[in-house]
Amino acid sequence: MNIFKGFVIKEFIHIFRDYRTMVILFGIPLVQLLLFGFVIKSEIKDADIAIYDQAKDNHSKRITNKLLSSGYFRLDKDLDNYDGIHQAFREGKVKLVIIFEQNFSEKLEKTGNANVQILADASEPNTANLLVSYSNAILSSYIKDLNSTSKMPYNIITEIRMEYNPELKSVYMFVPGIMALLLMLISAMMTSISITKEKEMGTMEVLLASPIKPFVITAGKVVPYIFLSIINVLIILSISYYVFDVPIKGSLFLLVSVCILFILTALSLGILISTVTNSQQVAMMISLVALMLPSILLSGFIFPIENMPIVLQYLCQLMPPRWFIEIIRNIMLKGVSFSFIWKETCVLFIMMIVFNLLSIKKFKIRLE
Amino acid sequence: MKETIITVRNLSKKFGDFIANDDLSFDVYKGEIFGFLGANGAGKTTAMRVLCGLSKPTSGDINIAGFDVYSQTELIKTNIGYMSQKFSLYEDLTIDENISFYGGIYKLSNKEIKEKKELLINKLQLNAVRKKLVRELPLGWRQKLAFSVAIFHEPKIVFLDEPTGGVDPITRRQFWDMIYEESDKGLTVFVTTHYMDEAEYCNRVSIMVDGKIAALDTPVNLMQTYNAKNMDEVFLKIVRFS
C-alpha cells in the first residue's frame, strides 16, 4: 500500500510541476465551456436588414416599426428599387430584405389580403432560417392584434425566398468551412511539424552550418505543401461541385487565387509556430488547440459570428479562416467580383505579412 | 612555422547574464586535430557554434580559414564541414539520397556529386546497401557515413560536436582511424568530446572549465605538467583546482 501511495504522490508532483498538464487539465475545459456556451446560441439580436417599402403607408410603416423595435433587427438600408436588393446582399452586411407591395394598406383593408416578400441570404442557412421565422412571427402577431379589434379577418401573405441557397442545403455552408479547416490543417500543421522535425533530428543545425540560406531552407520546406494544398483545393472544389451540386457562381480563377492566398497565410502561421517550439509534439498541440478549435468555433463556419458576445466577435476578427470563409461564400454562392471582397482579401494578406515578419524576428533572436 | 587556420582572440558569448564563453583566445593550426574538452555545460558547444557561424559572438575577433566571422559568414560556411551532436543524416532518405542532398546544398555540380559518391560508397563498402534507408543501418555505420558526408565537399576544416556519443569503443576507434586518415591529407579537425580516451587521440587539447580555457597543450605535455598518468587524471586535477 505504501508503494502505491508513493506512486500516487509522485504522479501528483508530475502534474503540479508541469504547467502544461495543468493547462490541459483546467485551462482547456474552462475555455471550451465558455467558448461553446457563448458561441452556440440559437438566438440572433440586431441582425442587419434592409426594407424596400413600396407603399410607405399606415400599415407598412407600423409593421416596420414593430420589426425594428423587436430587438432582433436593425435597419441597415432603406431601399427604393429592386436592383438595390442584391447589391445589399453582396456587400454582405444585410441578411434579410423585407419588401412591401404597392398600396399595402389599401389592399389589406379592402381585400383583407396583402403581400410581403421576405428575402433571406441563405448562404448561411441557419441564420437565414432563424431570421425568416422571427419576421414571420412578428408579422402574424401584428395581424393578430389587428384582427382582435376588427370584424373583418385580415391576412398578410408572405412570400419567402432563400437567396443563393434556395433549398437551404447545409453542404453550402460546410464546403467553405471544411476547405478552411483542411487547408489550415495541412498547411499550418504539416509545415510546423516538418520544420520542427528537422530541429529535433539535428539536421537543422547541419543545414544552418552549410552555405544554404535560412530563407531558402524555409522556402524549400514550404513549396511542396503549397503544391499539395492546391491539389487539395481542386479536389474539394470538384467534389462539392460534381457530387454535392454546390454552385461556383463567381470566377474560378478568383476562387483559386484566394485559396492560394489562404494557403500562404496558413503556411506562414505554420512557420511561425515552428519558430516558437523545438519539438514536433508541441507543434502539433499548438496547431490542434490554437488552430483547429478556433477554425471551427470562431470562424463563422458553423456558428454565426453576429450571435457571439462582443469580445468573442473581436477575437473572431483575428482568425484567418473567418475572412477566408466569408470570401469563399461570396465567390461561390453569390458570385461576387473582386471589388466586393477586396477588404477581406487585404486582411488575409496583411495577416500573412505579419506572420512572416514575426517569424523573421524570432529567427534573428535565435541567432543572437 | 605552422600555418594558423583558426584564430580566436577574446571571444565572449553571453546569454543575458549567463556567460557561456569568457574571453577565449587560441589558435588552431592547419592539419591538426584540435580537441575541445570540458564537462557538460562548460561552453564547448557554444564556442563551436560561434566558430561555425551558427551563432553570433558577443565580442571578440575570430578568423576561420582566412575569413572574418562577422562579415564573411557565407564564405566560412562554404569552407567548413559540420557534424552535430545529434545524428545528422535524414533517416527516411537512402544513403544515395543523403549524399546527393548534402552535395547539393554545398553547391557541388551534379557530375562532381556522381563521381565522388561512387568513390565514397566504394570506400565505405556500402555498395550493397546504398539504396537502403539510413534508419536501417547500424549506428556505427551511420556515424561513419555522417562524417564522410560532412567532409564530402572537401572543406578546409571540419567541426565535430561530440561525434561518438553512444557508440561502442571499437566503432569509436574505427571512427578515429577515419579522422586520422583525413587529417593526414591536410584536413583540420576541430572536435569536442567528453571522452577522455578520445582526448589522447588529439594533437592538442584545450580543457574548458566554466566558460574559460583552463589548459591548452598536447596530451603528453599536459600529463607531464599535471603529473598525471592519463588524460582522465589531468582533467580531474584541473577541474578540482579551478
HADDOCK unambig.tbl for C-alpha pairs under 7 A between the chains (distance, minus, plus):
assign (segid A and resid 201 and name CA) (segid B and resid 86 and name CA) 6.66 0.50 0.50
assign (segid A and resid 201 and name CA) (segid B and resid 87 and name CA) 6.88 0.50 0.50
assign (segid A and resid 202 and name CA) (segid B and resid 84 and name CA) 6.70 0.50 0.50
assign (segid A and resid 202 and name CA) (segid B and resid 86 and name CA) 5.13 0.50 0.50
assign (segid A and resid 202 and name CA) (segid B and resid 87 and name CA) 6.30 0.50 0.50
assign (segid A and resid 202 and name CA) (segid B and resid 88 and name CA) 5.61 0.50 0.50
assign (segid A and resid 203 and name CA) (segid B and resid 88 and name CA) 4.88 0.50 0.50
assign (segid A and resid 203 and name CA) (segid B and resid 89 and name CA) 6.46 0.50 0.50
assign (segid A and resid 205 and name CA) (segid B and resid 84 and name CA) 6.78 0.50 0.50
assign (segid A and resid 206 and name CA) (segid B and resid 82 and name CA) 6.23 0.50 0.50
assign (segid A and resid 206 and name CA) (segid B and resid 83 and name CA) 6.62 0.50 0.50
assign (segid A and resid 206 and name CA) (segid B and resid 84 and name CA) 6.54 0.50 0.50
assign (segid A and resid 206 and name CA) (segid B and resid 88 and name CA) 6.71 0.50 0.50
assign (segid A and resid 208 and name CA) (segid B and resid 54 and name CA) 6.55 0.50 0.50
assign (segid A and resid 209 and name CA) (segid B and resid 52 and name CA) 6.21 0.50 0.50
assign (segid A and resid 209 and name CA) (segid B and resid 53 and name CA) 6.76 0.50 0.50
assign (segid A and resid 209 and name CA) (segid B and resid 54 and name CA) 6.03 0.50 0.50
assign (segid A and resid 209 and name CA) (segid B and resid 77 and name CA) 6.05 0.50 0.50
assign (segid A and resid 209 and name CA) (segid B and resid 82 and name CA) 6.51 0.50 0.50
assign (segid A and resid 210 and name CA) (segid B and resid 77 and name CA) 5.27 0.50 0.50
assign (segid A and resid 210 and name CA) (segid B and resid 78 and name CA) 6.57 0.50 0.50
assign (segid A and resid 210 and name CA) (segid B and resid 106 and name CA) 6.72 0.50 0.50
assign (segid A and resid 211 and name CA) (segid B and resid 74 and name CA) 5.68 0.50 0.50
assign (segid A and resid 211 and name CA) (segid B and resid 77 and name CA) 5.02 0.50 0.50
assign (segid A and resid 211 and name CA) (segid B and resid 78 and name CA) 5.40 0.50 0.50
assign (segid A and resid 211 and name CA) (segid B and resid 106 and name CA) 6.47 0.50 0.50
assign (segid A and resid 212 and name CA) (segid B and resid 105 and name CA) 6.04 0.50 0.50
assign (segid A and resid 367 and name CA) (segid B and resid 54 and name CA) 6.75 0.50 0.50
assign (segid A and resid 367 and name CA) (segid B and resid 55 and name CA) 4.91 0.50 0.50
assign (segid A and resid 367 and name CA) (segid B and resid 56 and name CA) 6.36 0.50 0.50
assign (segid A and resid 368 and name CA) (segid B and resid 55 and name CA) 5.99 0.50 0.50
assign (segid A and resid 368 and name CA) (segid B and resid 56 and name CA) 5.38 0.50 0.50
